[in-house]
């Protein structure tokens, strides 16, 4: 007669601790593999948009600082820091001059023609920055780092999700 299989021997019960370790290991391995997205090349459109966003944030901060300084001048209690900011920007302690500078800065980031010109400058310099990173200015460097950091985070997240899915499949739980 043929050997009969005992029903209790029919299914192998994996160790739950080993299954958890496999899931965690697959998740971490997937995240580590996904982090390599950092090394993917930076696309021109992403670079230009991020560089413009950084320029816009810096300009808005300058406008806010100048508005604060204008209030200080009106109240006749201007601080030394405010005086230094005005001197750095080449402005006198005149509310009209500060207002004109704020309008000029705002136009730089809101006027469609100015935006197009600014983005064209970033597009023209993109290839130069890619070939010779030492020629990057602060804004371009921040834009490249921000794009690469975003790729790193997305790659790690997607890699971890795929690793977890594979870990669940292999652990049979």
Secondary structure as the mmCIF struct_conf table of DSSP 4:
data_model
#
loop_
_struct_conf.conf_type_id
_struct_conf.id
_struct_conf.beg_label_comp_id
_struct_conf.beg_label_asym_id
_struct_conf.beg_label_seq_id
_struct_conf.end_label_comp_id
_struct_conf.end_label_asym_id
_struct_conf.end_label_seq_id
HELX_LH_PP_P HELX_LH_PP_P1 UNK A 2 UNK A 6
HELX_RH_3T_P HELX_RH_3T_P1 UNK A 7 UNK A 9
BEND BEND1 UNK A 10 UNK A 11
HELX_RH_AL_P HELX_RH_AL_P1 UNK A 16 UNK A 34
HELX_RH_3T_P HELX_RH_3T_P2 UNK A 35 UNK A 39
BEND BEND2 UNK A 40 UNK A 40
HELX_LH_PP_P HELX_LH_PP_P2 UNK A 41 UNK A 43
HELX_RH_AL_P HELX_RH_AL_P2 UNK A 44 UNK A 74
TURN_TY1_P TURN_TY1_P1 UNK A 75 UNK A 76
HELX_RH_AL_P HELX_RH_AL_P3 UNK A 80 UNK A 89
TURN_TY1_P TURN_TY1_P2 UNK A 90 UNK A 90
BEND BEND3 UNK A 93 UNK A 93
HELX_RH_AL_P HELX_RH_AL_P4 UNK A 95 UNK A 110
HELX_RH_AL_P HELX_RH_AL_P5 UNK A 112 UNK A 131
HELX_RH_3T_P HELX_RH_3T_P3 UNK A 133 UNK A 135
HELX_RH_AL_P HELX_RH_AL_P6 UNK A 138 UNK A 171
TURN_TY1_P TURN_TY1_P3 UNK A 172 UNK A 172
#
